[in-house]
Amino acid sequence: MHRPRRLRANENIREMTSETHLSVANLIYPVFICDGTGVEQPIRTLPGQSRLSVDVLVEKISVWKKLGLKNYALFPKIDDAKKDSVATEALNDNGLLPTAIKLIKQKHPDVCLFTDIALDPYSSDGHDGIVKNGEILNDETVQILAKMAVKQASWGADWVCPSDMMDFRVDAIREALDDAGFTKTSILSYTAKYASSFYGPFREALDSAPKAGDKKTYQMDFRNRKEALREMDLDILEGADMVMVKPGLPYLDIVADLKAHSSVPVAVYNVSGEYAMLHFAAQAGALDLEKTMMECMYAFRRAGADVILTYFAPEVAKFLKTL
């Protein structure tokens, strides 16, 4: 007789036979940066997360590295006065992002930096692409994205991460990087980025919400599944070194699909709304934050994610360190 409970009888057996494993090396910590010195501005809808000036971030990385965290995704909060319709600030060699990359690399040369490729943080329209007569222009946007990638590589980014969902952008970015001599700079493509309602706290953190309309003409329809495989095939063909699904928890089926068919590593973004839900539920006494946090991390890994972008990264690293 088969009794499956024999393999669940005690902790030693459960640890021995567990199918899914999680390491701090699987984590990327998304962090928000802002202008100024000594700045740490708590984000109302992201408990425990803050906008950090570069000097504060550099000091915090010293602490996080002791937990084993060496991968960081940088998201700049750009002042409205610096935004325009063609995201000029995104190419500013003296801007917030290059300042952050250079100082972090100077103080922490052993960390890996992932930088975002999209116009929305720098755009007065709040869209990922150029807006003309209410339409998001694809090819004109891609030209700027390619320039952004070369700039970010020149500033010291290890990975450039197109999150815009324009067609052909991975191809244009790879070609531009190679032509500029940045053949070692990798591309993490937001391959299946859905038009989701789970991005609210992130947009508050960067003040990057669209000023008009929505992002449904370029981000994916959340009713679609097979489309994600088509996007993945195109991104890999165009030169993506890693592909990503965003959001995470409501899209574990998409993570599993991509993992089953991908020839490159698969990442997932445990987005701001997912993070906020757990925190506010825990504050209300509805659940245990640490236990549900770790359950989510293992769910991502079980679904097939090689890499997890999560605001829980320091807490997860602390938990793993106690094991």
C-alpha positions in Angstrom: 0.0 0.0 0.0 1.2 3.5 -0.9 0.9 6.0 2.0 2.1 9.4 0.7 2.0 10.8 4.3 5.1 8.7 5.1 7.1 11.3 3.1 5.6 14.1 5.2 6.0 12.4 8.6 8.6 14.8 10.1 10.7 17.8 9.2 13.8 15.9 8.3 11.9 13.8 5.7 10.1 16.9 4.4 13.4 18.7 3.9 15.0 15.7 2.3 12.2 15.2 -0.2 11.3 18.8 -1.0 11.0 19.4 -4.7 11.6 23.2 -4.7 14.6 25.1 -3.4 15.1 28.8 -2.9 18.3 30.7 -2.5 19.2 34.4 -2.0 20.9 34.1 -5.4 17.5 33.8 -7.0 16.5 37.3 -5.8 16.6 40.8 -7.3 15.7 43.7 -5.1 13.8 46.5 -6.9 14.7 49.9 -5.2 13.5 53.4 -5.7 16.0 56.2 -6.0 15.4 60.0 -5.8 17.4 63.2 -5.8 18.9 64.8 -2.7 21.1 63.8 0.2 20.2 61.8 3.2 16.7 61.2 1.9 14.5 58.3 2.9 10.9 58.9 2.0 8.5 56.1 3.0 6.0 55.1 0.3 2.5 55.1 1.7 1.2 52.1 -0.2 4.4 50.1 0.1 5.0 49.5 3.8 8.7 49.1 4.5 9.8 50.6 1.2 11.1 54.1 0.6 12.5 56.4 -2.0 16.2 56.7 -1.3 18.7 59.2 -2.2 21.8 57.6 -3.7 24.0 58.2 -0.7 21.5 56.4 1.6 21.1 53.6 -0.9 24.8 53.0 -1.0 24.9 52.6 2.7 21.9 50.3 2.8 23.5 48.1 0.1 26.4 47.5 2.6 23.8 46.1 5.0 21.9 44.1 2.4 25.1 42.5 1.1 25.7 40.9 4.5 22.4 39.1 3.9 23.7 37.9 0.5 21.8 40.3 -1.6 23.9 41.4 -4.6 21.3 42.0 -7.3 19.4 45.3 -7.5 17.0 46.8 -10.0 17.1 50.6 -10.0 13.9 52.8 -10.6 14.4 56.5 -10.5 11.8 59.0 -9.3 12.2 61.9 -11.8 11.1 65.4 -10.9 8.2 66.6 -13.0 10.1 69.6 -14.1 12.6 67.3 -15.9 9.9 65.4 -17.8 8.9 66.0 -21.4 7.1 64.3 -24.3 10.2 62.5 -25.6 11.8 61.6 -22.3 14.9 63.7 -22.8 16.1 63.2 -19.2 16.5 59.5 -19.9 19.6 60.3 -21.9 21.1 62.8 -19.5 24.6 61.7 -18.6 24.4 63.8 -15.4 21.0 62.6 -14.4 19.8 60.7 -11.3 20.2 57.2 -12.8 23.8 57.5 -14.0 24.8 59.2 -10.8 23.4 56.2 -8.9 24.9 53.5 -11.1 28.4 55.1 -11.0 28.4 55.6 -7.2 27.0 52.1 -6.5 29.6 50.5 -8.8 32.4 52.6 -7.2 31.4 51.6 -3.6 30.1 48.1 -4.4 31.8 46.7 -7.6 30.6 43.2 -6.7 26.9 44.0 -7.1 24.9 43.4 -10.3 22.7 46.3 -11.4 19.5 46.0 -13.5 18.2 49.1 -15.2 14.8 49.8 -16.6 14.3 50.7 -20.3 11.0 52.5 -20.8 9.9 56.2 -21.2 7.3 56.4 -18.5 9.5 57.6 -15.6 10.8 60.4 -17.8 7.7 61.2 -19.9 5.3 64.0 -19.2 2.6 61.8 -20.7 3.3 58.9 -18.3 3.4 56.3 -21.1 6.1 53.9 -21.9 6.3 55.3 -25.4 6.0 58.5 -27.4 2.4 59.7 -27.6 1.0 61.4 -30.7 -2.7 62.2 -31.1 -3.5 59.6 -28.4 -1.5 56.8 -30.1 1.6 55.2 -28.6 4.1 55.3 -31.4 6.1 52.0 -31.7 9.1 52.6 -34.0 9.8 56.1 -32.9 9.9 54.9 -29.3 12.2 52.0 -30.1 14.8 54.4 -31.4 14.9 56.2 -28.1 14.9 52.9 -26.1 18.0 51.7 -28.0 19.7 55.0 -27.1 18.7 54.5 -23.5 20.2 51.0 -23.4 23.6 52.2 -24.8 23.6 55.1 -22.3 22.8 52.8 -19.3 25.5 50.3 -20.4 28.0 53.2 -20.7 27.1 54.3 -17.1 27.8 50.8 -15.8 24.6 48.8 -15.9 25.1 45.0 -16.0 21.6 44.3 -17.4 19.3 46.5 -19.3 15.6 45.6 -18.9 13.1 46.8 -21.5 9.7 47.0 -19.8 7.9 49.0 -22.5 6.4 46.1 -24.5 7.1 47.8 -27.9 7.5 45.5 -30.8 11.1 44.9 -32.0 12.7 46.7 -29.1 14.9 43.8 -28.0 16.3 43.5 -31.5 17.0 47.2 -31.7 18.6 47.3 -28.2 20.8 44.2 -28.9 22.0 45.7 -32.2 22.7 49.1 -30.6 24.6 47.6 -27.7 26.7 45.4 -29.9 27.5 48.3 -32.3 28.6 50.4 -29.4 30.9 47.7 -28.1 28.7 46.6 -25.1 28.6 42.9 -26.1 28.8 41.8 -22.5 25.7 43.9 -21.4 22.8 41.5 -21.0 19.1 42.0 -21.7 16.3 41.0 -19.3 13.2 41.5 -21.3 9.8 42.1 -19.8 8.4 39.5 -22.2 4.9 38.9 -20.8 4.0 42.2 -19.1 0.3 42.4 -18.6 -2.0 45.4 -18.5 -2.6 44.8 -14.8 -4.2 46.6 -11.9 -1.5 45.4 -9.6 0.9 48.2 -10.4 -0.7 50.9 -8.4 1.8 51.3 -5.6 4.7 51.3 -8.0 3.2 54.1 -10.1 2.6 56.1 -6.9 6.3 55.5 -5.9 7.5 57.0 -9.2 4.6 59.2 -10.0 4.6 57.6 -13.4 0.9 56.8 -14.1 -0.5 57.7 -17.6 -1.8 61.3 -17.8 -4.5 60.1 -20.2 -5.7 56.7 -21.5 -4.2 53.4 -20.4 -1.5 51.0 -21.5 -3.7 48.3 -23.1 -2.5 48.9 -26.6 1.0 47.7 -25.7 0.9 45.8 -22.5 -0.7 42.3 -22.8 -4.4 41.4 -22.3 -4.7 39.5 -19.0 -7.2 37.1 -20.7 -4.4 35.8 -23.0 -2.1 32.9 -22.4 -0.7 31.6 -25.7 0.3 35.2 -26.7 3.0 35.1 -24.0 4.7 32.2 -25.8 4.7 34.2 -29.0 6.2 37.2 -27.2 8.8 34.9 -25.7 9.8 33.3 -29.0 10.3 36.8 -30.5 12.3 38.1 -27.6 14.7 35.2 -27.6 15.0 35.4 -31.4 15.9 39.1 -31.1 18.6 38.5 -28.4 17.0 38.4 -25.0 19.3 36.7 -22.4 16.4 36.3 -19.9 12.7 36.7 -20.1 10.2 37.8 -17.5 6.6 37.6 -16.5 4.9 40.5 -14.8 2.9 40.5 -12.5 3.7 37.3 -10.5 1.0 35.7 -8.3 -2.0 35.9 -10.7 0.2 34.7 -13.6 1.9 31.5 -12.3 0.5 29.6 -15.3 2.4 32.0 -17.6 5.6 31.5 -15.6 5.1 27.7 -16.0 4.4 28.0 -19.7 7.5 30.1 -20.4 9.7 27.8 -18.3 8.5 24.8 -20.2 9.4 26.3 -23.5 12.2 28.8 -22.9 15.8 28.2 -23.8 16.9 31.0 -21.5 16.3 31.7 -17.8 12.8 32.9 -16.7 12.2 35.7 -14.2 9.0 36.8 -12.4 8.2 40.2 -10.9 6.4 40.0 -7.6 4.9 43.4 -8.1 4.0 46.2 -5.8 0.3 45.4 -5.5 1.0 41.8 -4.5 3.5 43.0 -1.9 1.0 45.6 -0.6 -1.8 43.1 -0.3 0.2 40.8 2.0 1.3 43.7 4.2 -2.1 45.2 4.6 -3.7 41.9 5.2 -1.1 41.1 7.9 -1.7 44.5 9.5 -5.4 43.7 9.7 -4.5 40.4 11.4 -5.8 38.3 8.5 -2.5 36.4 7.9 1.1 35.8 9.0 3.3 38.0 6.9 6.5 35.9 7.0 4.7 32.6 6.3 2.7 33.9 3.4 5.7 35.8 2.0 7.8 32.6 1.9 4.8 30.6 0.5 4.7 33.1 -2.4 8.5 32.8 -3.0 8.3 29.0 -3.2 5.2 29.3 -5.4 7.3 31.3 -7.9 10.1 28.8 -7.8 7.7 25.9 -8.0 6.1 27.4 -11.1 9.5 27.6 -12.7 10.9 31.0 -12.1 14.7 31.0 -12.0 14.8 34.6 -10.8 12.4 36.6 -8.6 12.2 40.4 -8.4 10.6 41.2 -5.1 10.3 44.0 -2.6 10.4 41.3 0.1 14.1 40.5 -0.9 15.7 41.7 2.4 13.1 39.9 4.5 13.4 36.7 2.4 17.2 36.8 2.7 17.0 37.2 6.5 14.7 34.2 6.7 16.9 32.1 4.5 19.9 33.0 6.6 18.3 31.6 9.7 17.7 28.2 8.1 
